[in-house]
């Protein structure tokens, strides 16, 4: 039954997250919101909705290992697994000017995340700091783009264009958005309940389940978006999707979750997995800046690293 809860929850999360993003984007298009804004907010951060709802549900039900493990595991998986798969399909050309700003924000967010987790508890004031930081990032980006269009803004516009255009109907699209949100919340509830049950039955920590099954499942929207991008020759959008998602995972998801309920950070995250997340971030930035592309050879290195990390997790369990 717990396994069915996990599988059903993952399906509901992925489908609900997709419906939520598509409905919200259609509403935004009906209201004539600029494509760049849609790409930065609704598409860029909307793909992280499953992680947000799952971490909130886990924290509220007293499962901090799932809440933090989901964020850390998703960031590791976004780089090593999802970017690896995308670059294996087609090498990703990198716009170094677009990377310069968002790469620096990702590095800063990762350092902030490590600092917060090193305290052992992420309290509400730190959560408020993280939320303020993500709002400042979005606000500054929009303000700069209004003053002068940049290569980064073009990437966000391309990200919005990945979603097909359909005739928009405000009422129908609003109901679609609400339905997607409800499905995402229900999926998160089933996923967390099933994951806790599996961890208890197998005698392994909830943190391991959060870093693996939950993190991989909630990252499926990023995988779909990245694969769509590279298949359409928009590799830079795939890279931007991973960077934007990882920024939001740390500042937005950890921030909002800690603002609702302070989060105890498991010892394993403090000693190992947080540093793996940092190493994956460094690898992303190094590969993206070396030769202004992520090659298939580098993609193979990312995927091999993820395989080794998964193997170590299950051996350690």
KEPA-162065 format. One record per residue (C-alpha): residue in three letters; z negated, x, y negated. Coordinates in steps of 0.02 Angstrom, whole numbers, padded with zeros to 5 digits, always signed. Example, Ala and Ser with C-alpha at 12.3 -4.5 7.8 and 13.67 -1.06 7.14 Angstrom:
<atoms>
ala-00390+00615+00225ser-00357+00684+00053
</atoms>
This chain:
<atoms>
unk+00000+00000+00000unk-00041+00143-00120unk+00129+00221-00084unk+00214+00055-00121unk+00116+00043-00284unk+00176+00218-00333unk+00358+00185-00287unk+00359+00013-00368unk+00271+00080-00522unk+00396+00222-00541unk+00543+00102-00526unk+00466-00017-00653unk+00429+00129-00771unk+00605+00198-00765unk+00691+00029-00780unk+00568-00034-00910unk+00582+00125-01014unk+00772+00114-01010unk+00773-00070-01058unk+00645-00035-01195unk+00750+00104-01272unk+00914+00008-01260unk+00837-00149-01333unk+00753-00055-01476unk+00914+00039-01515unk+01012-00124-01519unk+00883-00200-01638unk+00895-00045-01749unk+01085-00055-01750unk+01074-00240-01798unk+00963-00189-01944unk+01089-00051-01992unk+00967+00092-01960unk+01062+00258-01977unk+01113+00336-01809unk+01020+00497-01849unk+00856+00401-01869unk+00890+00307-01706unk+00922+00470-01614unk+00766+00556-01681unk+00644+00413-01654unk+00700+00278-01534unk+00805+00384-01416unk+00723+00554-01437unk+00545+00493-01421unk+00582+00330-01331unk+00623+00422-01171unk+00441+00479-01170unk+00376+00299-01167unk+00337+00306-00979unk+00231+00462-01004unk+00139+00383-01151unk+00097+00220-01063unk+00049+00309-00901unk-00066+00434-00987unk-00149+00295-01087unk-00174+00190-00930unk-00245+00340-00835unk-00365+00388-00974unk-00426+00209-00998unk-00462+00192-00811unk-00560+00355-00803unk-00426+00469-00728unk-00411+00615-00851unk-00328+00724-00720unk-00182+00603-00712unk-00176+00585-00902unk-00169+00771-00942unk-00077+00820-00784unk+00060+00696-00827unk+00090+00777-00997unk+00080+00957-00937unk+00181+00922-00780unk+00314+00829-00879unk+00335+00973-01001unk+00350+01097-00858unk+00473+00983-00767unk+00577+00950-00924unk+00611+01136-00943unk+00617+01203-00767unk+00688+01053-00675unk+00784+00944-00798unk+00856+01080-00909unk+00891+01180-00751unk+00990+01037-00673unk+01083+01003-00836unk+01133+01185-00861unk+01183+01200-00678unk+01306+01056-00702unk+01380+01143-00855unk+01318+01292-00956unk+01237+01231-01117unk+01300+01301-01282unk+01157+01315-01407unk+01169+01280-01593unk+01052+01418-01651unk+01029+01342-01824unk+00975+01176-01749unk+00864+01268-01625unk+00777+01371-01758unk+00675+01228-01832unk+00638+01122-01679unk+00607+01276-01571unk+00476+01334-01695unk+00395+01161-01693unk+00393+01162-01503unk+00311+01334-01500unk+00181+01276-01626unk+00147+01115-01531unk+00126+01212-01368unk+00000+01329-01450unk-00094+01180-01521unk-00095+01100-01349unk-00165+01257-01268unk-00298+01271-01402unk-00351+01089-01379unk-00356+01101-01189unk-00456+01263-01197unk-00599+01165-01276unk-00623+01069-01114unk-00620+00901-01202unk-00489+00832-01322unk-00591+00725-01443unk-00532+00590-01563unk-00524+00707-01716unk-00404+00822-01621unk-00304+00669-01567unk-00293+00616-01749unk-00234+00792-01796unk-00097+00785-01664unk-00038+00612-01719unk-00035+00669-01901unk+00067+00821-01848unk+00199+00719-01756unk+00212+00597-01901unk+00230+00742-02022unk+00367+00817-01912unk+00466+00655-01905unk+00439+00618-02090unk+00489+00793-02144unk+00644+00790-02034unk+00701+00623-02105unk+00667+00680-02284unk+00764+00842-02261unk+00910+00750-02182unk+00918+00626-02326unk+00932+00771-02447unk+01060+00869-02348unk+01139+00835-02179unk+01110+00976-02055unk+01162+01028-01881unk+00996+00962-01815unk+01034+00791-01888unk+01204+00794-01805unk+01119+00820-01637unk+01007+00670-01664unk+01159+00565-01710unk+01248+00622-01552unk+01093+00576-01452unk+01101+00398-01520unk+01287+00390-01480unk+01249+00424-01295unk+01198+00242-01278unk+01349+00125-01266unk+01386+00007-01408unk+01370-00178-01368unk+01382-00333-01478unk+01210-00349-01555unk+01105-00507-01563unk+00939-00480-01648unk+00841-00614-01554unk+00907-00565-01383unk+00883-00380-01415unk+00705-00409-01476unk+00664-00503-01315unk+00744-00362-01216unk+00632-00237-01305unk+00476-00339-01271unk+00526-00362-01088unk+00554-00175-01069unk+00383-00139-01144unk+00296-00263-01028unk+00385-00190-00876unk+00337-00013-00930unk+00154-00062-00949unk+00150-00148-00779unk+00238-00001-00699unk+00110+00120-00771unk-00032+00012-00706unk+00037+00009-00529unk+00081+00194-00534unk-00093+00248-00589unk-00180+00134-00463unk-00070+00196-00321unk-00085+00379-00373unk-00275+00370-00378unk-00275+00288-00206unk-00161+00421-00132unk-00264+00563-00205unk-00423+00486-00132unk-00345+00455+00039unk-00271+00631+00052unk-00424+00718-00018unk-00328+00804-00158unk-00362+00801-00344unk-00287+00673-00461unk-00229+00821-00566unk-00110+00877-00428unk-00038+00701-00415unk-00019+00695-00604unk+00070+00863-00609unk+00191+00817-00471unk+00230+00637-00423unk+00180+00556-00587unk+00255+00690-00700unk+00421+00694-00608unk+00434+00505-00601unk+00396+00477-00785unk+00523+00613-00832unk+00671+00521-00755unk+00731+00452-00923unk+00746+00629-00991unk+00844+00679-00835unk+00965+00534-00855unk+00991+00570-01040unk+01017+00756-01011unk+01141+00733-00869unk+01238+00604-00971unk+01245+00727-01115unk+01312+00875-01017unk+01440+00767-00926unk+01506+00713-01096unk+01514+00892-01157unk+01359+00872-01268unk+01252+01008-01192unk+01162+01040-01356unk+01102+00859-01351unk+01027+00888-01178unk+00932+01039-01245unk+00877+00942-01398unk+00817+00799-01288unk+00706+00917-01187unk+00635+01001-01343unk+00603+00835-01432unk+00523+00759-01278unk+00407+00908-01254unk+00353+00903-01436unk+00313+00718-01422unk+00225+00739-01255unk+00099+00860-01330unk+00075+00793-01506unk+00115+00610-01478unk+00053+00570-01303unk-00100+00683-01299unk-00136+00636-01479unk-00125+00447-01458unk-00218+00452-01291unk-00360+00557-01362unk-00367+00445-01515unk-00397+00295-01400unk-00517+00383-01281unk-00573+00567-01280unk-00495+00661-01134unk-00588+00780-01017unk-00470+00922-00969unk-00478+00970-00783unk-00522+01150-00743unk-00357+01179-00653unk-00258+01135-00810unk-00364+01256-00910unk-00345+01400-00788unk-00167+01383-00724unk-00052+01240-00771unk-00071+01249-00959unk-00013+01429-00950unk+00133+01382-00838unk+00184+01257-00972unk+00173+01395-01103unk+00276+01514-00993unk+00409+01379-00967unk+00418+01352-01155unk+00441+01539-01184unk+00578+01543-01051unk+00668+01398-01136unk+00665+01483-01306unk+00718+01652-01235unk+00862+01581-01133unk+00919+01471-01277unk+00924+01615-01402unk+00998+01748-01287unk+01186+01733-01300unk+01170+01563-01385unk+01186+01474-01217unk+01091+01427-01060unk+01198+01492-00917unk+01208+01436-00737unk+01118+01595-00685unk+00975+01553-00803unk+00979+01374-00737unk+00957+01443-00561unk+00808+01546-00620unk+00729+01390-00698unk+00753+01287-00540unk+00689+01426-00428unk+00535+01441-00539unk+00504+01255-00525unk+00521+01263-00336unk+00397+01407-00328unk+00275+01313-00441unk+00285+01154-00336unk+00259+01258-00178unk+00106+01340-00253unk+00033+01172-00306unk+00047+01097-00132unk-00020+01254-00050unk-00168+01254-00170unk-00201+01070-00137
</atoms>
